[in-house]
Amino acid sequence: MAGENDPYGVREGEVTVPLPDHFDASVYFIGRIRTPWQDRKDCPKNARESEAVCTIELDPRWAQALAGVETCSHLVVLYWMDRARRDLVFQVPGHYGPGNGRGTFALRSPVRPNPIAMSVVRLLKVEGTKLQVAGLDCLDGTPLLDLKPYFASTDAVPEARVGWHADRKT
């Protein structure tokens, strides 16, 4: 069991599984994300809580793929939480405390078998292959997987509910 000072350790009540011995697919990192956060403890718990201006640095080979992106007010950013554990199936979020564990797939934690994260960001500026955005929650240098336009008309689901979170009393 990892010590309390290990930000990637296993908390009391958490459960790990052995990881598969091989990968089923591969991805291209299309860039890197620059943020003010160097340590996991400093990252916002939720990307929507942050107004910090972050920079998405796209690999120049993908520059043409940005054509038209400047017309978008918001983007969906998919990124790879490369410093996250991948073996937890049951987690106890630190801000919820012991006795409040959940299955990995019921959480938005970066700790997951494939540490893919998603944020809807506000696009502030495009300069060449650099995009300034607000609304991220990742460590500086996080690999970028993809960018997509956010369509409020089809992406928003106002009636969506996460029962365990909505019913939580703090």
N, C-alpha and C positions, 0 to 999 in steps of 0.2 A: 504494500500500500504506500502510495506516495505521501510525502509530508504536506502539511497545511500550506507551506510556502510555494509548493509546486503548482503553478496555474493550470497545468495539464494533467494533474494527478487524478486519482479516483477518490471521490468523496464517499463517506459512509453511506451505505445503502445502494450504491451504484453497482451495476453488473456489467462485466465485460464478456466478450466472446472471442474465440480465435478468428483471425482474419483469413480469408481464402489465400491460397498459396500463389495465385496468379491473377492478373487483371483480365477483364473481358473486353475492354475497349481502351482507346487512348484519346486524348484531346490535344488541341493546340492552345497554348496560352497566347492570346492575341495582344497582350500588353500587360501593364502593371498599374496598380492603383497606389497613388501617393496620398497618405493621410497623416494627420498629426500624431497618431497613436503608435507607440513602439511596444507597449505591453498590453496583454489581453485585459488586465484589470482597468486600463484606462479607456478602452473602447466603450461606446454607448451600448446599453443592453438592447436597444432598438434603434434602428437606423433613422426612424422618424423623429427620434428625440434630439438629433444632432443637426445643427445649422452650420457646422464646420465646413469650410470650403475645401474640397478635395480635388485632386487632379487625376484624371484617367489618362494614362500615356499609352496610346495605341501604337503597336509596331508599325513603322512606316509602310510596310508592304500592304497593309489594310487601309491605307489612306482613302482610296477610291470608295471604299465601303461606307464612308461617312457622308457621301453626297446626299444632301437633303436632311441630315440629322439636325442641322442648325434650326430647322423649322419646328422642332419638337420642344415642347415645354418640359416634358418629363420623359425619362428613359427607364427601362428595366435593365439593371446591370446584374449579370451573372458572374460570380467569381468563385475562386477555389481557395478555401480556407486551409492553406498549405501547412499551417502549424497546429492544426487541430488533431486530437485523437480520432481514431476511426473505429474503435473496438467496443464502444459502450452501446448497450441495447436498452439499459434502464439508467436514467440520470436523475440526480437531485440538484436542480439549479441552486446555485449558491445564494441567490437573493430570496429563495423560497424557504430554504432550511430543511433539516432532516424531517422525514415523515411526509414530504411533499414530492416524492419522486414521480416520474412519468416515463413512459416508453419514449425512446428517441424519436419515433415518427409522430409523436404528439407534441413535440417541442420544435422551436426554431433555433435551437442551439447549433453552433458550428460543428459540434462533435457528432459525427454521423458516418456511416460506412463510406459514402462519397461526399466529402465536405463541400458541397455546392451551396453557395449562399446566393440570395437574391435581394435586391433592394430596388425600390422605385425612387429615383433621384430627380431632383429639379435641375435641369440643364441651365447653367448660368452663362457659359461662353464656350465657343469653339475657336481654337487657334491652331491651325494645321492639324496635327494628330493628337493634340492635347485638348481635353474637355474638362472644364471646371464645373463641378457639380456640388450639390448639397444633399445630404441624406444617406451617407454611408456609415458603416459600423465595423470596418475591418482594419487590420494592422497595415502599417506602411509597407509597401512592396508586395501586397497581395496580388497573385496572378489573376488576370482578367480572362474570362471565358467567352463572354458574348455581350452584345448590346442590342436592345430591341426598343422600338417606340412603345410607350405606354399609351394605351387607348382606354380612356375612362369609360367609354361607351360599352366596351366588351370586357375589360380587365377588372373593373370594380364590381364587387358583389356585396352590396350594402347589408343584406340580410345574413351574411356568413357569421357563424358563431363557433367558438371554441368553448364548449361547455365547462370544462374544468377551470378555465381561466375566467370566464364570465361569472361563474358562481363563487369564485375565490373571495374570501373575506380577509382583509389585512388590517 
